[in-house]
């Protein structure tokens, strides 16, 4: 039977406590910040549907021109358009955001902390809305 000294047991990697999920993903949502303009885009995305993300085809373009149906415009700034797309997925699909959209969000210069902040704030707003409508 083998035994280890108590000091060696304390240094063993198996005895270290597991890391918290926020430490593995990022430094926590409390340090993530969005500007007022970015928050306004997240708020505007609440009214936009998933169809506003897709590029309209020829038939849809013809029908919108014929009947005067307005489609939400893409934003001129690609970084802000990426934020709008993430916010639309957050409002409509909660945490089911496609990996390609998250990758584009990170490539646009945003962080995972900012993604979590958006998800958290959208989730809180959805819960508050549900509470108001169920009373």
N, C-alpha and C positions, 0 to 999 in steps of 0.2 A: 504494500500500500504506500503510495507516494503522498507526500504532503508538501505544502508550500508555506513559506514564511508569511505571516500576516501582512507585512508591508508589501510583498509581491502580489498578494491577493487584492489589496486595495488599488494597485496600479493596473490591474487587469482590465482590458477593454470591455469585458462582459459586465463588469460591475459599474460602469459609467451609466448614468441615467440617460434615457433616450432624449434626443433633441425635440424641442417643441416644433410643431408644424410651421409656425411663423418664422422660426429661426432657419428652417430648411428652405423656405420659399423666398423670404425677404426679411427685411428688418421690422416689419409690422406696418399696419395701415396708418398708424398715428403719425408717421414721418412723411407719408405720401401726401402730396399737395397737387391740386389742380387750380389753374387760374380761373378768374370769374368768367372769362370767355369760354373756357373749356367746360365749366359747370353749366353754362347756358346751352351749350350744344348737347350735353347729356339730358338736360330738361326738355329741349326741343325734340329729341329723339323719342320721347314718350309717345308723341302723336304720330310718328312715322311707322308704317308697317314694314314687314319684311320685304314686301314687293318693291319698296323704294331702294333697296340695295341692288336688286337685279337690274341689268341694262335692259331697257325696253326693246322688244323686237320690232320688226317692220310693221306688223299688223297693229300692235298696241300703239305705236307711234302714229299710224294713220288714224286710228280711232280717237286717240286723244286730240289730234289736230282737228278732226271732223266734228267731234262733240264738245270740244273745249274743256276737256277734263284736265285738271292740272296735276302734274306729277311733282313730288318734292325734288328740288334741284340738288345736284351734287355741290359740295362746298368747293370753293376755288383752291383752298389750301389742302394739299394731300394729307398732311398730318392731322388736320382737323376733320377731314373726311374719314380717316381711319378711326378717329375717336367716335364720330357719329355712327359708323358701322358697328363698332363694339357696343355702343350704348343701345342701339336698336336691338341687337341680339340680347343684351341684358334685359331690356324691358319686355321683350317678347318670349325669350327662351330661358330666362334666369341664368343658370350656370351652364347651359348647353351651348357654349360658344364654339364654333369650329376651330380646330387647331390652326388652320391656315390664317384665320382672322386674328388669332392671338399672336401668331408669328409676325404678321404684318403690323400689329399694334406695337410689338416690341421693337421691330425694325424702324418704326416711325419715331423712336426716341422715348417712348413711354416705358415705365417699369412694371414689374409684376405687382409691386405695392400699389401703384396707381390703378391697375386692373382690379385688384382686390377691393380698393376703396370704392371704385365705381360699382362693383357688384354688391358690396355691402350697402351703399347708399340707395341703390335702386331697390334692393330687397326690403330695406326699411320703408321706403316710400310705398312699395306695393302692399306691405303689411298694414301701413297706416290707411291706405285707400280701402283695403278690405274691411278694416275695422269701422270706417265711416259708413260704408255701404251696407253692412250687416246689422247695424243698430236700428 
